[in-house]
Amino acid sequence: MTYELDEDTALEPAGPGRWHGRVTGRWGIGGGPNGGYIAAILARALAAEAAPPQPLTMTVHYVERPAIGPVVAEVETVRVGRSHATLSARLVQERPVAVALATFGRPRGGPTGCGA
């Protein structure tokens, strides 16, 4: 089964650390695409480049309003450690529209959940 969000955040490889995608009009709010939708596109690009499988944290800064249309996600590995990797990504439409910093890691054993 394919979901709309999966389709609308799909990316195609465009070289090392580069991904082509498209911002659709399905996830608009007010005058432009929803920020969570833009973050989901960046998260897919980051996850495709990260060696550790589990996303642990991500921050996104929205620097320009994105338009409906093609985008390029540019991903760079900032640091790789024993259990974590930190990556940055830019979503570009002529100029950067959003910038993200994320950390990925491997699941650890032990209790899970808040307060455990």
Biopython code that builds the backbone (N, CA, C, O; Angstrom):
import numpy as np
from Bio.PDB.StructureBuilder import StructureBuilder

atoms = [
    (1, "MET", "N", (0.834, -1.172, 0.000)),
    (1, "MET", "CA", (0.000, 0.000, 0.000)),
    (1, "MET", "C", (0.886, 1.245, 0.000)),
    (1, "MET", "O", (1.852, 1.323, 0.759)),
    (2, "THR", "N", (0.565, 2.197, -0.832)),
    (2, "THR", "CA", (1.307, 3.449, -0.895)),
    (2, "THR", "C", (0.447, 4.564, -0.308)),
    (2, "THR", "O", (-0.734, 4.689, -0.631)),
    (3, "TYR", "N", (1.048, 5.361, 0.544)),
    (3, "TYR", "CA", (0.351, 6.473, 1.164)),
    (3, "TYR", "C", (0.733, 7.778, 0.487)),
    (3, "TYR", "O", (1.814, 7.889, -0.092)),
    (4, "GLU", "N", (-0.152, 8.766, 0.557)),
    (4, "GLU", "CA", (0.098, 10.054, -0.083)),
    (4, "GLU", "C", (1.389, 10.685, 0.412)),
    (4, "GLU", "O", (2.159, 11.217, -0.388)),
    (5, "LEU", "N", (1.643, 10.636, 1.723)),
    (5, "LEU", "CA", (2.858, 11.246, 2.243)),
    (5, "LEU", "C", (4.101, 10.547, 1.705)),
    (5, "LEU", "O", (5.099, 11.203, 1.409)),
    (6, "ASP", "N", (4.052, 9.218, 1.575)),
    (6, "ASP", "CA", (5.180, 8.496, 0.979)),
    (6, "ASP", "C", (5.438, 8.980, -0.441)),
    (6, "ASP", "O", (6.584, 9.220, -0.820)),
    (7, "GLU", "N", (4.384, 9.123, -1.218)),
    (7, "GLU", "CA", (4.520, 9.614, -2.595)),
    (7, "GLU", "C", (5.055, 11.038, -2.626)),
    (7, "GLU", "O", (5.919, 11.362, -3.441)),
    (8, "ASP", "N", (4.546, 11.886, -1.744)),
    (8, "ASP", "CA", (4.874, 13.310, -1.784)),
    (8, "ASP", "C", (6.198, 13.660, -1.130)),
    (8, "ASP", "O", (6.635, 14.809, -1.197)),
    (9, "THR", "N", (6.848, 12.681, -0.496)),
    (9, "THR", "CA", (8.181, 12.902, 0.058)),
    (9, "THR", "C", (9.224, 12.028, -0.646)),
    (9, "THR", "O", (10.384, 11.990, -0.234)),
    (10, "ALA", "N", (8.815, 11.335, -1.696)),
    (10, "ALA", "CA", (9.737, 10.443, -2.419)),
    (10, "ALA", "C", (10.901, 11.240, -2.999)),
    (10, "ALA", "O", (10.738, 12.376, -3.445)),
    (11, "LEU", "N", (12.078, 10.615, -2.982)),
    (11, "LEU", "CA", (13.293, 11.242, -3.503)),
    (11, "LEU", "C", (13.999, 10.283, -4.453)),
    (11, "LEU", "O", (13.944, 9.064, -4.287)),
    (12, "GLU", "N", (14.651, 10.851, -5.434)),
    (12, "GLU", "CA", (15.459, 10.077, -6.382)),
    (12, "GLU", "C", (16.920, 10.470, -6.210)),
    (12, "GLU", "O", (17.219, 11.657, -6.087)),
    (13, "PRO", "N", (17.842, 9.504, -6.198)),
    (13, "PRO", "CA", (19.257, 9.850, -6.078)),
    (13, "PRO", "C", (19.711, 10.708, -7.250)),
    (13, "PRO", "O", (19.327, 10.479, -8.397)),
    (14, "ALA", "N", (20.537, 11.701, -6.936)),
    (14, "ALA", "CA", (21.055, 12.615, -7.969)),
    (14, "ALA", "C", (22.556, 12.798, -7.826)),
    (14, "ALA", "O", (23.099, 13.815, -8.258)),
    (15, "GLY", "N", (23.236, 11.825, -7.224)),
    (15, "GLY", "CA", (24.672, 11.904, -6.998)),
    (15, "GLY", "C", (24.953, 11.798, -5.514)),
    (15, "GLY", "O", (24.024, 11.772, -4.707)),
    (16, "PRO", "N", (26.225, 11.737, -5.146)),
    (16, "PRO", "CA", (26.579, 11.602, -3.735)),
    (16, "PRO", "C", (26.010, 12.761, -2.904)),
    (16, "PRO", "O", (26.301, 13.929, -3.161)),
    (17, "GLY", "N", (25.192, 12.412, -1.903)),
    (17, "GLY", "CA", (24.635, 13.417, -1.017)),
    (17, "GLY", "C", (23.589, 14.325, -1.638)),
    (17, "GLY", "O", (23.234, 15.345, -1.046)),
    (18, "ARG", "N", (23.086, 13.978, -2.818)),
    (18, "ARG", "CA", (22.082, 14.821, -3.504)),
    (18, "ARG", "C", (20.873, 13.987, -3.883)),
    (18, "ARG", "O", (20.994, 12.858, -4.358)),
    (19, "TRP", "N", (19.700, 14.573, -3.662)),
    (19, "TRP", "CA", (18.440, 13.899, -3.916)),
    (19, "TRP", "C", (17.476, 14.866, -4.580)),
    (19, "TRP", "O", (17.356, 16.017, -4.159)),
    (20, "HIS", "N", (16.791, 14.405, -5.616)),
    (20, "HIS", "CA", (15.763, 15.206, -6.277)),
    (20, "HIS", "C", (14.392, 14.794, -5.757)),
    (20, "HIS", "O", (14.115, 13.610, -5.564)),
    (21, "GLY", "N", (13.543, 15.788, -5.534)),
    (21, "GLY", "CA", (12.185, 15.534, -5.098)),
    (21, "GLY", "C", (11.265, 16.621, -5.616)),
    (21, "GLY", "O", (11.634, 17.413, -6.483)),
    (22, "ARG", "N", (10.069, 16.642, -5.074)),
    (22, "ARG", "CA", (9.077, 17.621, -5.508)),
    (22, "ARG", "C", (8.192, 18.002, -4.325)),
    (22, "ARG", "O", (7.720, 17.135, -3.589)),
    (23, "VAL", "N", (7.975, 19.290, -4.149)),
    (23, "VAL", "CA", (7.016, 19.783, -3.161)),
    (23, "VAL", "C", (5.668, 19.828, -3.868)),
    (23, "VAL", "O", (5.519, 20.475, -4.905)),
    (24, "THR", "N", (4.684, 19.128, -3.291)),
    (24, "THR", "CA", (3.353, 19.104, -3.896)),
    (24, "THR", "C", (2.436, 20.100, -3.192)),
    (24, "THR", "O", (2.795, 20.660, -2.156)),
    (25, "GLY", "N", (1.273, 20.312, -3.750)),
    (25, "GLY", "CA", (0.300, 21.222, -3.159)),
    (25, "GLY", "C", (-0.654, 20.561, -2.187)),
    (25, "GLY", "O", (-1.583, 21.202, -1.695)),
    (26, "ARG", "N", (-0.432, 19.257, -1.898)),
    (26, "ARG", "CA", (-1.355, 18.526, -1.034)),
    (26, "ARG", "C", (-1.221, 18.859, 0.450)),
    (26, "ARG", "O", (-2.132, 18.571, 1.226)),
    (27, "TRP", "N", (-0.117, 19.452, 0.852)),
    (27, "TRP", "CA", (0.160, 19.629, 2.273)),
    (27, "TRP", "C", (0.292, 21.106, 2.626)),
    (27, "TRP", "O", (1.146, 21.482, 3.430)),
    (28, "GLY", "N", (-0.547, 21.937, 2.029)),
    (28, "GLY", "CA", (-0.468, 23.374, 2.253)),
    (28, "GLY", "C", (-1.184, 23.823, 3.510)),
    (28, "GLY", "O", (-2.128, 23.191, 3.985)),
    (29, "ILE", "N", (-0.703, 24.924, 4.022)),
    (29, "ILE", "CA", (-1.344, 25.589, 5.153)),
    (29, "ILE", "C", (-1.109, 27.085, 4.959)),
    (29, "ILE", "O", (0.024, 27.510, 4.736)),
    (30, "GLY", "N", (-2.156, 27.872, 5.043)),
    (30, "GLY", "CA", (-1.994, 29.301, 4.806)),
    (30, "GLY", "C", (-1.511, 29.553, 3.394)),
    (30, "GLY", "O", (-2.172, 29.167, 2.430)),
    (31, "GLY", "N", (-0.374, 30.191, 3.266)),
    (31, "GLY", "CA", (0.138, 30.556, 1.950)),
    (31, "GLY", "C", (1.190, 29.650, 1.369)),
    (31, "GLY", "O", (1.792, 29.995, 0.352)),
    (32, "GLY", "N", (1.441, 28.494, 1.977)),
    (32, "GLY", "CA", (2.488, 27.632, 1.426)),
    (32, "GLY", "C", (2.478, 26.256, 2.057)),
    (32, "GLY", "O", (1.605, 25.940, 2.866)),
    (33, "PRO", "N", (3.464, 25.426, 1.682)),
    (33, "PRO", "CA", (3.553, 24.069, 2.208)),
    (33, "PRO", "C", (3.787, 24.055, 3.721)),
    (33, "PRO", "O", (4.519, 24.890, 4.254)),
    (34, "ASN", "N", (3.159, 23.100, 4.401)),
    (34, "ASN", "CA", (3.291, 22.914, 5.834)),
    (34, "ASN", "C", (4.742, 22.608, 6.202)),
    (34, "ASN", "O", (5.427, 21.877, 5.487)),
    (35, "GLY", "N", (5.206, 23.170, 7.317)),
    (35, "GLY", "CA", (6.581, 22.950, 7.756)),
    (35, "GLY", "C", (6.885, 21.503, 8.086)),
    (35, "GLY", "O", (7.996, 21.033, 7.841)),
    (36, "GLY", "N", (5.914, 20.787, 8.641)),
    (36, "GLY", "CA", (6.127, 19.371, 8.936)),
    (36, "GLY", "C", (6.324, 18.549, 7.676)),
    (36, "GLY", "O", (7.090, 17.586, 7.667)),
    (37, "TYR", "N", (5.632, 18.930, 6.615)),
    (37, "TYR", "CA", (5.799, 18.256, 5.323)),
    (37, "TYR", "C", (7.211, 18.498, 4.787)),
    (37, "TYR", "O", (7.862, 17.571, 4.304)),
    (38, "ILE", "N", (7.677, 19.737, 4.873)),
    (38, "ILE", "CA", (9.036, 20.057, 4.416)),
    (38, "ILE", "C", (10.056, 19.286, 5.255)),
    (38, "ILE", "O", (11.039, 18.773, 4.720)),
    (39, "ALA", "N", (9.824, 19.204, 6.570)),
    (39, "ALA", "CA", (10.717, 18.434, 7.445)),
    (39, "ALA", "C", (10.726, 16.957, 7.061)),
    (39, "ALA", "O", (11.769, 16.307, 7.143)),
    (40, "ALA", "N", (9.584, 16.419, 6.643)),
    (40, "ALA", "CA", (9.508, 15.011, 6.246)),
    (40, "ALA", "C", (10.361, 14.740, 5.004)),
    (40, "ALA", "O", (10.984, 13.684, 4.900)),
    (41, "ILE", "N", (10.392, 15.671, 4.079)),
    (41, "ILE", "CA", (11.249, 15.517, 2.893)),
    (41, "ILE", "C", (12.715, 15.492, 3.320)),
    (41, "ILE", "O", (13.482, 14.639, 2.873)),
    (42, "LEU", "N", (13.101, 16.433, 4.191)),
    (42, "LEU", "CA", (14.479, 16.468, 4.684)),
    (42, "LEU", "C", (14.820, 15.196, 5.455)),
    (42, "LEU", "O", (15.920, 14.661, 5.314)),
    (43, "ALA", "N", (13.883, 14.709, 6.269)),
    (43, "ALA", "CA", (14.125, 13.493, 7.053)),
    (43, "ALA", "C", (14.377, 12.292, 6.145)),
    (43, "ALA", "O", (15.225, 11.452, 6.449)),
    (44, "ARG", "N", (13.652, 12.206, 5.040)),
    (44, "ARG", "CA", (13.876, 11.085, 4.104)),
    (44, "ARG", "C", (15.261, 11.154, 3.495)),
    (44, "ARG", "O", (15.932, 10.130, 3.364)),
    (45, "ALA", "N", (15.704, 12.354, 3.118)),
    (45, "ALA", "CA", (17.044, 12.506, 2.548)),
    (45, "ALA", "C", (18.116, 12.165, 3.576)),
    (45, "ALA", "O", (19.082, 11.471, 3.260)),
    (46, "LEU", "N", (17.951, 12.644, 4.788)),
    (46, "LEU", "CA", (18.922, 12.359, 5.849)),
    (46, "LEU", "C", (18.980, 10.865, 6.148)),
    (46, "LEU", "O", (20.068, 10.301, 6.267)),
    (47, "ALA", "N", (17.831, 10.226, 6.269)),
    (47, "ALA", "CA", (17.786, 8.791, 6.575)),
    (47, "ALA", "C", (18.431, 7.968, 5.468)),
    (47, "ALA", "O", (19.040, 6.932, 5.738)),
    (48, "ALA", "N", (18.303, 8.419, 4.232)),
    (48, "ALA", "CA", (18.905, 7.694, 3.106)),
    (48, "ALA", "C", (20.429, 7.743, 3.152)),
    (48, "ALA", "O", (21.095, 6.858, 2.613)),
    (49, "GLU", "N", (20.979, 8.759, 3.785)),
    (49, "GLU", "CA", (22.435, 8.933, 3.848)),
    (49, "GLU", "C", (23.040, 8.440, 5.156)),
    (49, "GLU", "O", (24.246, 8.202, 5.220)),
    (50, "ALA", "N", (22.230, 8.282, 6.201)),
    (50, "ALA", "CA", (22.745, 7.936, 7.528)),
    (50, "ALA", "C", (23.071, 6.455, 7.627)),
    (50, "ALA", "O", (22.292, 5.611, 7.183)),
    (51, "ALA", "N", (24.223, 6.140, 8.209)),
    (51, "ALA", "CA", (24.586, 4.741, 8.426)),
    (51, "ALA", "C", (23.827, 4.151, 9.616)),
    (51, "ALA", "O", (23.215, 3.093, 9.470)),
    (52, "PRO", "N", (23.844, 4.800, 10.800)),
    (52, "PRO", "CA", (23.009, 4.259, 11.881)),
    (52, "PRO", "C", (21.537, 4.418, 11.513)),
    (52, "PRO", "O", (21.148, 5.452, 10.971)),
    (53, "PRO", "N", (20.725, 3.426, 11.794)),
    (53, "PRO", "CA", (19.369, 3.406, 11.248)),
    (53, "PRO", "C", (18.331, 4.272, 11.965)),
    (53, "PRO", "O", (17.349, 4.678, 11.344)),
    (54, "GLN", "N", (18.517, 4.563, 13.238)),
    (54, "GLN", "CA", (17.463, 5.162, 14.031)),
    (54, "GLN", "C", (17.601, 6.688, 14.116)),
    (54, "GLN", "O", (18.620, 7.176, 14.603)),
    (55, "PRO", "N", (16.597, 7.455, 13.653)),
    (55, "PRO", "CA", (16.669, 8.907, 13.856)),
    (55, "PRO", "C", (16.418, 9.219, 15.335)),
    (55, "PRO", "O", (15.455, 8.729, 15.924)),
    (56, "LEU", "N", (17.286, 10.029, 15.923)),
    (56, "LEU", "CA", (17.157, 10.363, 17.339)),
    (56, "LEU", "C", (16.678, 11.792, 17.546)),
    (56, "LEU", "O", (15.872, 12.055, 18.438)),
    (57, "THR", "N", (17.167, 12.713, 16.732)),
    (57, "THR", "CA", (16.799, 14.114, 16.876)),
    (57, "THR", "C", (16.990, 14.839, 15.549)),
    (57, "THR", "O", (17.866, 14.491, 14.758)),
    (58, "MET", "N", (16.156, 15.853, 15.317)),
    (58, "MET", "CA", (16.307, 16.670, 14.112)),
    (58, "MET", "C", (15.735, 18.053, 14.395)),
    (58, "MET", "O", (14.651, 18.190, 14.963)),
    (59, "THR", "N", (16.475, 19.061, 13.995)),
    (59, "THR", "CA", (15.970, 20.428, 14.058)),
    (59, "THR", "C", (15.935, 20.967, 12.642)),
    (59, "THR", "O", (16.794, 20.643, 11.822)),
    (60, "VAL", "N", (14.937, 21.792, 12.357)),
    (60, "VAL", "CA", (14.796, 22.373, 11.022)),
    (60, "VAL", "C", (14.627, 23.877, 11.165)),
    (60, "VAL", "O", (13.867, 24.352, 12.009)),
    (61, "HIS", "N", (15.332, 24.606, 10.344)),
    (61, "HIS", "CA", (15.183, 26.055, 10.261)),
    (61, "HIS", "C", (14.632, 26.375, 8.875)),
    (61, "HIS", "O", (15.191, 25.964, 7.858)),
    (62, "TYR", "N", (13.533, 27.111, 8.857)),
    (62, "TYR", "CA", (12.876, 27.477, 7.600)),
    (62, "TYR", "C", (13.356, 28.873, 7.223)),
    (62, "TYR", "O", (13.032, 29.852, 7.895)),
    (63, "VAL", "N", (14.134, 28.957, 6.140)),
    (63, "VAL", "CA", (14.781, 30.222, 5.797)),
    (63, "VAL", "C", (14.113, 30.954, 4.642)),
    (63, "VAL", "O", (14.391, 32.131, 4.413)),
    (64, "GLU", "N", (13.250, 30.283, 3.924)),
    (64, "GLU", "CA", (12.542, 30.881, 2.790)),
    (64, "GLU", "C", (11.281, 30.054, 2.570)),
    (64, "GLU", "O", (11.288, 28.846, 2.805)),
    (65, "ARG", "N", (10.216, 30.679, 2.128)),
    (65, "ARG", "CA", (8.988, 29.921, 1.869)),
    (65, "ARG", "C", (9.184, 29.046, 0.626)),
    (65, "ARG", "O", (9.517, 29.559, -0.443)),
    (66, "PRO", "N", (8.979, 27.718, 0.761)),
    (66, "PRO", "CA", (9.115, 26.847, -0.409)),
    (66, "PRO", "C", (7.931, 27.028, -1.351)),
    (66, "PRO", "O", (6.835, 27.405, -0.936)),
    (67, "ALA", "N", (8.177, 26.754, -2.609)),
    (67, "ALA", "CA", (7.135, 26.815, -3.636)),
    (67, "ALA", "C", (6.783, 25.398, -4.060)),
    (67, "ALA", "O", (7.560, 24.468, -3.848)),
    (68, "ILE", "N", (5.622, 25.240, -4.653)),
    (68, "ILE", "CA", (5.249, 23.963, -5.247)),
    (68, "ILE", "C", (6.186, 23.752, -6.433)),
    (68, "ILE", "O", (6.337, 24.637, -7.276)),
    (69, "GLY", "N", (6.810, 22.587, -6.496)),
    (69, "GLY", "CA", (7.714, 22.312, -7.607)),
    (69, "GLY", "C", (8.927, 21.521, -7.172)),
    (69, "GLY", "O", (8.995, 21.041, -6.041)),
    (70, "PRO", "N", (9.899, 21.385, -8.087)),
    (70, "PRO", "CA", (11.074, 20.560, -7.817)),
    (70, "PRO", "C", (11.946, 21.126, -6.696)),
    (70, "PRO", "O", (12.024, 22.337, -6.489)),
    (71, "VAL", "N", (12.596, 20.206, -5.981)),
    (71, "VAL", "CA", (13.557, 20.569, -4.942)),
    (71, "VAL", "C", (14.764, 19.655, -5.035)),
    (71, "VAL", "O", (14.694, 18.556, -5.587)),
    (72, "VAL", "N", (15.866, 20.126, -4.488)),
    (72, "VAL", "CA", (17.067, 19.310, -4.338)),
    (72, "VAL", "C", (17.399, 19.276, -2.857)),
    (72, "VAL", "O", (17.469, 20.320, -2.208)),
    (73, "ALA", "N", (17.601, 18.085, -2.324)),
    (73, "ALA", "CA", (18.054, 17.917, -0.949)),
    (73, "ALA", "C", (19.545, 17.594, -1.000)),
    (73, "ALA", "O", (19.964, 16.637, -1.651)),
    (74, "GLU", "N", (20.330, 18.399, -0.310)),
    (74, "GLU", "CA", (21.781, 18.215, -0.247)),
    (74, "GLU", "C", (22.142, 17.793, 1.171)),
    (74, "GLU", "O", (21.891, 18.528, 2.126)),
    (75, "VAL", "N", (22.730, 16.609, 1.306)),
    (75, "VAL", "CA", (23.030, 16.041, 2.625)),
    (75, "VAL", "C", (24.538, 15.940, 2.803)),
    (75, "VAL", "O", (25.266, 15.548, 1.891)),
    (76, "GLU", "N", (24.987, 16.305, 3.999)),
    (76, "GLU", "CA", (26.406, 16.223, 4.332)),
    (76, "GLU", "C", (26.561, 15.544, 5.690)),
    (76, "GLU", "O", (25.837, 15.859, 6.634)),
    (77, "THR", "N", (27.496, 14.620, 5.782)),
    (77, "THR", "CA", (27.803, 13.990, 7.061)),
    (77, "THR", "C", (28.715, 14.926, 7.840)),
    (77, "THR", "O", (29.782, 15.306, 7.359)),
    (78, "VAL", "N", (28.295, 15.293, 9.038)),
    (78, "VAL", "CA", (29.066, 16.206, 9.879)),
    (78, "VAL", "C", (30.061, 15.429, 10.728)),
    (78, "VAL", "O", (31.231, 15.799, 10.827)),
    (79, "ARG", "N", (29.581, 14.340, 11.345)),
    (79, "ARG", "CA", (30.451, 13.541, 12.205)),
    (79, "ARG", "C", (29.875, 12.141, 12.342)),
    (79, "ARG", "O", (28.659, 11.962, 12.412)),
    (80, "VAL", "N", (30.763, 11.147, 12.378)),
    (80, "VAL", "CA", (30.363, 9.770, 12.629)),
    (80, "VAL", "C", (31.157, 9.272, 13.826)),
    (80, "VAL", "O", (32.387, 9.318, 13.828)),
    (81, "GLY", "N", (30.447, 8.794, 14.847)),
    (81, "GLY", "CA", (31.074, 8.211, 16.030)),
    (81, "GLY", "C", (30.788, 6.730, 16.095)),
    (81, "GLY", "O", (30.337, 6.136, 15.116)),
    (82, "ARG", "N", (31.047, 6.128, 17.247)),
    (82, "ARG", "CA", (30.820, 4.687, 17.412)),
    (82, "ARG", "C", (29.345, 4.325, 17.370)),
    (82, "ARG", "O", (28.976, 3.301, 16.796)),
    (83, "SER", "N", (28.493, 5.156, 17.973)),
    (83, "SER", "CA", (27.080, 4.798, 18.042)),
    (83, "SER", "C", (26.146, 5.842, 17.441)),
    (83, "SER", "O", (24.941, 5.611, 17.344)),
    (84, "HIS", "N", (26.688, 6.980, 17.040)),
    (84, "HIS", "CA", (25.854, 8.055, 16.499)),
    (84, "HIS", "C", (26.504, 8.674, 15.263)),
    (84, "HIS", "O", (27.723, 8.632, 15.094)),
    (85, "ALA", "N", (25.673, 9.240, 14.416)),
    (85, "ALA", "CA", (26.161, 10.031, 13.278)),
    (85, "ALA", "C", (25.320, 11.302, 13.209)),
    (85, "ALA", "O", (24.103, 11.258, 13.386)),
    (86, "THR", "N", (25.965, 12.415, 12.956)),
    (86, "THR", "CA", (25.281, 13.697, 12.809)),
    (86, "THR", "C", (25.402, 14.130, 11.358)),
    (86, "THR", "O", (26.489, 14.115, 10.781)),
    (87, "LEU", "N", (24.268, 14.517, 10.774)),
    (87, "LEU", "CA", (24.226, 14.940, 9.374)),
    (87, "LEU", "C", (23.486, 16.267, 9.271)),
    (87, "LEU", "O", (22.659, 16.604, 10.118)),
    (88, "SER", "N", (23.799, 17.009, 8.217)),
    (88, "SER", "CA", (23.052, 18.233, 7.923)),
    (88, "SER", "C", (22.454, 18.101, 6.530)),
    (88, "SER", "O", (22.956, 17.354, 5.690)),
    (89, "ALA", "N", (21.383, 18.834, 6.304)),
    (89, "ALA", "CA", (20.737, 18.806, 4.984)),
    (89, "ALA", "C", (20.181, 20.183, 4.659)),
    (89, "ALA", "O", (19.766, 20.931, 5.545)),
    (90, "ARG", "N", (20.183, 20.499, 3.383)),
    (90, "ARG", "CA", (19.574, 21.731, 2.880)),
    (90, "ARG", "C", (18.571, 21.342, 1.816)),
    (90, "ARG", "O", (18.858, 20.501, 0.965)),
    (91, "LEU", "N", (17.394, 21.950, 1.858)),
    (91, "LEU", "CA", (16.399, 21.778, 0.813)),
    (91, "LEU", "C", (16.454, 23.037, -0.038)),
    (91, "LEU", "O", (16.250, 24.143, 0.462)),
    (92, "VAL", "N", (16.732, 22.861, -1.328)),
    (92, "VAL", "CA", (17.035, 23.998, -2.198)),
    (92, "VAL", "C", (16.051, 24.094, -3.359)),
    (92, "VAL", "O", (15.739, 23.100, -4.015)),
    (93, "GLN", "N", (15.572, 25.308, -3.597)),
    (93, "GLN", "CA", (14.802, 25.677, -4.784)),
    (93, "GLN", "C", (15.414, 26.998, -5.256)),
    (93, "GLN", "O", (14.932, 28.068, -4.886)),
    (94, "GLU", "N", (16.443, 26.932, -6.049)),
    (94, "GLU", "CA", (17.278, 28.066, -6.435)),
    (94, "GLU", "C", (18.068, 28.590, -5.246)),
    (94, "GLU", "O", (19.273, 28.814, -5.356)),
    (95, "ARG", "N", (17.402, 28.789, -4.102)),
    (95, "ARG", "CA", (18.055, 29.182, -2.846)),
    (95, "ARG", "C", (17.606, 28.190, -1.781)),
    (95, "ARG", "O", (16.588, 27.519, -1.952)),
    (96, "PRO", "N", (18.349, 28.089, -0.690)),
    (96, "PRO", "CA", (17.890, 27.201, 0.392)),
    (96, "PRO", "C", (16.546, 27.663, 0.944)),
    (96, "PRO", "O", (16.337, 28.855, 1.173)),
    (97, "VAL", "N", (15.635, 26.711, 1.156)),
    (97, "VAL", "CA", (14.339, 27.021, 1.768)),
    (97, "VAL", "C", (14.259, 26.460, 3.184)),
    (97, "VAL", "O", (13.490, 26.965, 4.003)),
    (98, "ALA", "N", (15.041, 25.424, 3.484)),
    (98, "ALA", "CA", (15.065, 24.855, 4.832)),
    (98, "ALA", "C", (16.417, 24.179, 5.050)),
    (98, "ALA", "O", (17.026, 23.645, 4.123)),
    (99, "VAL", "N", (16.868, 24.220, 6.311)),
    (99, "VAL", "CA", (18.140, 23.616, 6.691)),
    (99, "VAL", "C", (17.886, 22.763, 7.926)),
    (99, "VAL", "O", (17.203, 23.197, 8.854)),
    (100, "ALA", "N", (18.438, 21.541, 7.939)),
    (100, "ALA", "CA", (18.211, 20.628, 9.062)),
    (100, "ALA", "C", (19.532, 20.092, 9.593)),
    (100, "ALA", "O", (20.518, 19.982, 8.865)),
    (101, "LEU", "N", (19.526, 19.763, 10.874)),
    (101, "LEU", "CA", (20.626, 19.069, 11.527)),
    (101, "LEU", "C", (20.002, 17.886, 12.267)),
    (101, "LEU", "O", (19.051, 18.063, 13.029)),
    (102, "ALA", "N", (20.534, 16.681, 12.045)),
    (102, "ALA", "CA", (19.933, 15.482, 12.627)),
    (102, "ALA", "C", (21.012, 14.545, 13.159)),
    (102, "ALA", "O", (22.137, 14.515, 12.661)),
    (103, "THR", "N", (20.640, 13.783, 14.183)),
    (103, "THR", "CA", (21.509, 12.746, 14.722)),
    (103, "THR", "C", (20.787, 11.411, 14.611)),
    (103, "THR", "O", (19.612, 11.289, 14.957)),
    (104, "PHE", "N", (21.513, 10.419, 14.123)),
    (104, "PHE", "CA", (21.014, 9.050, 13.981)),
    (104, "PHE", "C", (21.872, 8.155, 14.862)),
    (104, "PHE", "O", (23.052, 8.430, 15.076)),
    (105, "GLY", "N", (21.270, 7.075, 15.375)),
    (105, "GLY", "CA", (22.016, 6.160, 16.231)),
    (105, "GLY", "C", (21.487, 4.750, 16.131)),
    (105, "GLY", "O", (20.541, 4.466, 15.396)),
    (106, "ARG", "N", (22.113, 3.883, 16.878)),
    (106, "ARG", "CA", (21.685, 2.493, 16.947)),
    (106, "ARG", "C", (20.863, 2.308, 18.220)),
    (106, "ARG", "O", (21.176, 2.893, 19.257)),
    (107, "PRO", "N", (19.814, 1.496, 18.139)),
    (107, "PRO", "CA", (19.020, 1.238, 19.347)),
    (107, "PRO", "C", (19.888, 0.602, 20.437)),
    (107, "PRO", "O", (20.755, -0.227, 20.164)),
    (108, "ARG", "N", (19.628, 1.013, 21.663)),
    (108, "ARG", "CA", (20.361, 0.451, 22.812)),
    (108, "ARG", "C", (19.420, -0.436, 23.610)),
    (108, "ARG", "O", (18.206, -0.232, 23.595)),
    (109, "GLY", "N", (19.968, -1.409, 24.300)),
    (109, "GLY", "CA", (19.153, -2.258, 25.159)),
    (109, "GLY", "C", (18.734, -1.530, 26.409)),
    (109, "GLY", "O", (19.236, -0.442, 26.693)),
    (110, "GLY", "N", (17.832, -2.105, 27.153)),
    (110, "GLY", "CA", (17.413, -1.513, 28.412)),
    (110, "GLY", "C", (16.004, -0.988, 28.359)),
    (110, "GLY", "O", (15.321, -1.149, 27.348)),
    (111, "PRO", "N", (15.554, -0.364, 29.425)),
    (111, "PRO", "CA", (14.191, 0.139, 29.496)),
    (111, "PRO", "C", (13.942, 1.235, 28.466)),
    (111, "PRO", "O", (14.853, 1.971, 28.086)),
    (112, "THR", "N", (12.698, 1.327, 28.027)),
    (112, "THR", "CA", (12.318, 2.366, 27.084)),
    (112, "THR", "C", (11.167, 3.172, 27.666)),
    (112, "THR", "O", (10.496, 2.727, 28.597)),
    (113, "GLY", "N", (10.946, 4.344, 27.122)),
    (113, "GLY", "CA", (9.835, 5.172, 27.544)),
    (113, "GLY", "C", (10.267, 6.216, 28.553)),
    (113, "GLY", "O", (11.368, 6.155, 29.101)),
    (114, "CYS", "N", (9.395, 7.165, 28.788)),
    (114, "CYS", "CA", (9.664, 8.251, 29.724)),
    (114, "CYS", "C", (9.642, 7.729, 31.153)),
    (114, "CYS", "O", (8.786, 6.923, 31.521)),
    (115, "GLY", "N", (10.561, 8.183, 31.927)),
    (115, "GLY", "CA", (10.584, 7.839, 33.332)),
    (115, "GLY", "C", (11.076, 6.436, 33.654)),
    (115, "GLY", "O", (11.032, 6.009, 34.807)),
    (116, "ALA", "N", (11.537, 5.732, 32.657)),
    (116, "ALA", "CA", (11.993, 4.352, 32.905)),
    (116, "ALA", "C", (13.403, 4.336, 33.416)),
    (116, "ALA", "O", (13.953, 3.267, 33.679)),
]
sb = StructureBuilder()
sb.init_structure("model")
sb.init_model(0)
sb.init_chain("A")
sb.init_seg("    ")
for serial, (resi, resn, name, xyz) in enumerate(atoms, 1):
    if name == "N":
        sb.init_residue(resn, " ", resi, " ")
    sb.init_atom(name, np.array(xyz, "f"), 0.0, 1.0, " ", f" {name:<3s}", serial, name[0])
structure = sb.get_structure()
